[in-house]
Amino acid sequence: MSQDLDDTDVIQLLSFVLEPSPSSSSISATSGSQTKPAADFDLPATGAERAFQELFSLPVSEVPLPDWKSGRKCVLIDKEKSITSSLAHGKMYLTKSFLCFENSRNPEEHINIPLSEITRLIKAKPFSWMPGSGMSLEITVKDKDKPYIFGGILHRDAVYKSIIKTAKDAHLDWALDVSANKTRSVLSLSSLRAAEDQ
């Protein structure tokens, strides 16, 4: 049976289809006359999320953040090796509690870094001969002798801000210190300018 739809019907249908899904707290399941809130259910992860969790040995609560689902291409740089063997190509992923690196050439060398184990995150330029600002991040982790250096990151500043914001949302001291250090730097710069004006 064919039914002609006018413009109003099409708009209503599209608004229903495009409407954001309700938050998990408002989802309910109905069985007979009883309604149970979604909190009583473990919402299953998608196949891609399960594969991600298995790849990095993460708990089921850890999935890539919305802007990180496809990962960020980068290279892991080991400055102690020759330039030809010092680069491991892959993708970086961010969850609410972990920063992960998927090594595209060597699956045994995937890395997951708990955000709570990071002691410092800075923008870096790993080699002085490289042009520009370096497009790299240097991540210092507790109980590790040398920092991780991730280079070749497109939109490095946005990646940096996203990691800092996620760590701040988790109330991690190192991320809160970044803001305090920026404030101190701005205040110091203002003090220097004021002193020059006198």
Phi, psi and omega per residue, in radians:
M1 nan 2.151 -3.111
S2 -1.661 2.470 -3.122
Q3 -2.329 2.229 3.115
D4 -1.385 2.345 3.124
L5 -1.897 2.330 3.045
D6 -1.552 3.076 -3.081
D7 -0.998 -0.684 -3.130
T8 -1.108 -0.742 3.123
D9 -1.097 -0.732 -3.138
V10 -1.119 -0.767 3.134
I11 -1.091 -0.764 3.123
Q12 -1.109 -0.725 3.134
L13 -1.117 -0.803 3.124
L14 -1.112 -0.711 -3.140
S15 -1.146 -0.581 3.090
F16 -1.209 -0.776 -3.112
V17 -1.173 -0.700 -3.076
L18 -1.515 -0.100 -3.133
E19 -1.105 2.352 3.124
P20 -1.029 2.541 3.125
S21 -1.189 2.623 3.140
P22 -1.147 2.688 3.114
S23 -1.153 2.751 -3.070
S24 -1.069 -0.422 -3.138
S25 -1.271 -0.355 -3.125
S26 -1.793 -0.029 3.100
I27 -1.325 2.405 3.075
S28 -2.399 2.770 3.095
A29 -2.050 2.368 -3.098
T30 -1.904 2.280 3.069
S31 -2.277 1.899 -3.068
G32 1.134 -2.159 -3.142
S33 -1.766 0.011 -3.117
Q34 -1.685 2.466 3.071
T35 -2.087 2.255 3.119
K36 -1.974 2.364 3.066
P37 -1.185 2.703 -3.106
A38 -1.093 -0.400 -3.131
A39 -1.019 -0.404 3.124
D40 -1.374 -0.151 -3.088
F41 -2.010 2.573 2.942
D42 -1.591 1.948 3.124
L43 -1.227 2.198 -3.069
P44 -1.202 2.541 3.070
A45 -1.334 2.676 3.069
T46 -1.223 2.921 3.120
G47 -1.031 -0.711 3.135
A48 -1.143 -0.690 3.126
E49 -1.159 -0.722 3.098
R50 -1.091 -0.743 3.124
A51 -1.096 -0.708 3.107
F52 -1.082 -0.816 -3.135
Q53 -1.087 -0.693 3.112
E54 -1.202 -0.716 -3.118
L55 -1.001 -0.710 -3.083
F56 -1.876 0.153 -3.122
S57 0.924 0.896 -3.111
L58 -1.814 2.715 3.055
P59 -1.160 2.801 -3.085
V60 -1.105 -0.330 3.135
S61 -1.350 -0.175 -3.068
E62 -1.735 2.004 3.055
V63 -2.327 2.716 3.113
P64 -1.040 2.464 3.078
L65 -1.096 2.732 -3.045
P66 -0.875 -0.758 -3.131
D67 -1.356 -0.064 -3.053
W68 -2.019 0.121 -3.055
K69 -1.033 -0.579 3.124
S70 -1.604 -0.060 -3.118
G71 1.336 2.989 3.097
R72 -2.140 2.082 3.133
K73 -1.099 2.431 3.125
C74 -2.878 3.101 3.030
V75 -2.217 2.455 3.024
L76 -1.561 2.168 -3.040
I77 -1.869 2.245 3.027
D78 -1.943 1.782 -3.041
K79 -1.195 -0.243 -3.127
E80 -1.460 -0.185 3.124
K81 -1.758 2.929 3.072
S82 -1.139 2.726 -3.058
I83 -1.016 -0.605 -3.121
T84 -1.246 -0.497 -3.129
S85 -1.882 0.069 -3.051
S86 -1.587 -0.093 -3.054
L87 -1.899 2.165 3.051
A88 -1.965 1.974 -3.102
H89 -1.386 2.537 3.111
G90 3.107 -2.720 3.141
K91 -2.330 2.541 3.088
M92 -1.820 2.424 3.102
Y93 -2.237 2.574 3.098
L94 -2.152 2.237 2.997
T95 -1.953 -3.067 -3.135
K96 -1.201 -0.309 -3.086
S97 -2.282 -0.116 -3.055
F98 -2.404 2.596 2.919
L99 -1.948 2.139 -3.032
C100 -2.077 2.573 3.065
F101 -2.186 2.144 3.095
E102 -1.733 1.944 3.129
N103 -1.363 2.024 -3.039
S104 -1.268 -0.351 -3.115
R105 -1.726 -0.494 -3.054
N106 -2.345 1.662 -3.093
P107 -1.045 -0.371 3.120
E108 -1.324 -0.152 -3.093
E109 -1.932 0.519 3.012
H110 -1.197 2.618 -3.096
I111 -2.222 2.374 2.912
N112 -2.206 2.227 -3.088
I113 -1.970 1.997 3.046
P114 -1.107 2.284 3.126
L115 -1.014 -0.525 -3.136
S116 -1.210 -0.298 3.140
E117 -1.608 -0.167 3.136
I118 -1.290 2.383 3.075
T119 -1.911 -0.359 -3.134
R120 -2.789 2.440 3.060
L121 -2.312 2.119 3.132
I122 -2.366 2.704 2.992
K123 -1.329 2.419 -3.012
A124 -2.411 2.830 2.985
K125 -2.236 1.695 -2.969
P126 -1.129 -0.536 -3.133
F127 -2.219 2.265 -3.073
S128 -1.123 -0.458 -3.108
W129 -1.384 -0.136 3.133
M130 -1.294 2.438 3.094
P131 -1.293 2.801 3.056
G132 1.306 -2.815 -3.047
S133 -1.549 -0.044 3.029
G134 1.871 -0.487 -3.141
M135 0.854 0.625 -3.067
S136 -2.245 2.776 3.011
L137 -2.195 2.407 3.071
E138 -1.952 2.194 -3.061
I139 -2.119 2.030 3.096
T140 -1.666 2.331 -3.060
V141 -2.151 2.519 3.086
K142 -0.942 2.507 3.047
D143 1.026 0.454 3.055
K144 -2.223 2.261 -3.038
D145 -1.116 -0.763 -3.100
K146 -2.103 2.630 -3.115
P147 -1.313 2.782 2.971
Y148 -1.431 2.379 3.066
I149 -2.118 2.047 3.106
F150 -1.880 2.118 -3.084
G151 -2.084 3.061 3.119
G152 1.117 0.567 -3.085
I153 -1.574 1.989 3.042
L154 -1.181 2.475 -3.125
H155 0.984 0.800 -3.086
R156 -0.933 -0.728 -3.093
D157 -1.102 -0.686 3.101
A158 -1.171 -0.680 3.095
V159 -1.102 -0.807 3.115
Y160 -0.992 -0.861 -3.125
K161 -1.091 -0.669 3.138
S162 -1.129 -0.738 3.117
I163 -1.144 -0.783 3.129
I164 -1.059 -0.799 -3.126
K165 -1.069 -0.759 3.139
T166 -1.097 -0.724 3.120
A167 -1.191 -0.648 3.081
K168 -1.131 -0.727 3.111
D169 -1.045 -0.505 3.102
A170 -1.565 0.080 3.111
H171 1.018 0.752 3.128
L172 -1.547 2.287 -3.040
D173 -0.979 -0.745 -3.078
W174 -1.066 -0.597 3.131
A175 -1.320 -0.633 3.099
L176 -1.174 -0.601 3.100
D177 -1.138 -0.562 3.127
V178 -1.034 -0.793 3.121
S179 -1.137 -0.724 3.137
A180 -1.109 -0.714 3.118
N181 -1.136 -0.685 3.100
K182 -1.110 -0.738 3.131
T183 -1.092 -0.770 3.110
R184 -1.078 -0.708 3.137
S185 -1.110 -0.751 3.122
V186 -1.126 -0.746 3.116
L187 -1.124 -0.718 3.124
S188 -1.112 -0.742 3.120
L189 -1.110 -0.722 3.094
S190 -1.099 -0.713 3.126
S191 -1.117 -0.726 3.118
L192 -1.101 -0.758 3.132
R193 -1.134 -0.705 3.125
A194 -1.113 -0.698 3.134
A195 -1.162 -0.644 3.117
E196 -1.162 -0.594 -3.118
D197 -1.243 -0.364 -3.086
Q198 -1.452 nan nan
